[in-house]
Amino acid sequence: MKPRKTTYLAHRWIGLVIALQLLAWSTGGFIFSVLDIDSVRGTTDSRMRDVLPIRADSRAALPRPLQDVLDALGDVDIGSVMLIDRGLGIHWEIRDTQKNILARADISGASVGLISPDEAGHLALSDFRPQADVKSVKLLESDPPSEYRGGPLPAYRVDLQHAKQPHIYIEASTGRITARRNRSWRLFDFFWMLHTMDYKGRDNFNHPLLIVASALAIATSGTGIALWGWRISTKIRRRG
């Protein structure tokens, strides 16, 4: 068999295999874009309550100053009271049943406010493994950048001097590190935006543009496979 014909046949059969996979990808993308992800995960049928509120009689076991902090919060459901050290010493963290932070107190139970910019820088350097210096620290209270979309606010963004251009995001009310971003993440996020075709929020699969594009991709792959089949069947009939 001549090399040209061999190459043509190989191209045709490999093309069929790839077309089938493209059809599978396109069909999967269409299904993903049509189905509501919250419904898939079952969250639409859930009360979204991870824990039950702490009963009033259970609060008696807590230190008296901490009980005063809880009383000052008013009529809210307390989900957890946790003693934790996030790198700034031991503190109490008080959260509701949805895990939202309500208050932070020191070991004696005295209420404390937001962590300081210096503390945020210290936490970022402690978290980042390579050697680096703090370039800047900024408190975000609203309108976070796209790379921190959906993150809890207020939060500090700590920029570090390093070739990877890292940004460490730290919850200002607790010192909890909520996101780590770098140059590779931003490149990935850009192509993720192209993949989802959500050019604003970047994370929405259920929008008309993606649904239409997925349907067109299915049509393109499907018709390509159909044309391949008709071509083969025509040749078989002619030989017969």
C-alpha positions, 0 to 999 in steps of 0.5 A: 500500500502506498504511503499516501493511501496509508496516511489517508486511511490512518487519518480517516480512522483516527478522525472517527475515534476523535469525532466520537470522543468530541461527541461525548465531550459535547454531549456531556457539556450540554448536559452540564450546562442544562442541569442546575448544579445545586439540584444535582448536588441536592442542596435545593432539597436541603435545609442547609443546616450543618449543625443544630444550635447550641442550647442555652443550658449548654452555654453554662459550661463556657467561661463567664466572659465568653457567655457575655460575648454570646449574650451580646450577639442577641437572638442568633443561633450559635452553631459552634464555639471553637478554641483554635490557634491560626498562628496568632495565639489561641482564640475563641471563634463563634459561628452560626449554624451556617458556619458564618463567623459571628465573633472572635474572643481571646482566651479569657473570653474578651471580644477582639476585632479584626486582625491587623495588617501586620498580623495578616502579613505574618500569617501569609509568610508563615503559609507560603513555603518559599522565601519571600517578603511582603509586598503589600497588604490591602483590606478588602471590604467590598468588590473583591477582584475576580480571583477572589470571587465568592470569598468571605469579606472582609479579607486581607489580600497579601501580595508577596514578592516572589516570581510566582506572584502570589496573593494570599487572602486572609479572613480579617475576622479570624485570620483564616487563610481563605484563598491562595492565588498565583500566576499559574492559577490566573492562567488556569482561570483565564482558560477556565473562563473560555471553557465555561464561556462565562466571561463575567462570573467565570463559574456559571455553567447554566447560561444560554451561550454555553447551552447553544455552543454545546448543542452546535458542537453536538450537531457538528460532531454528529453530522461529521460522524454521519458523513463518515458513515455515508461515505464508507457505506457508499464505497461498500455498495459500489464494491458490491 
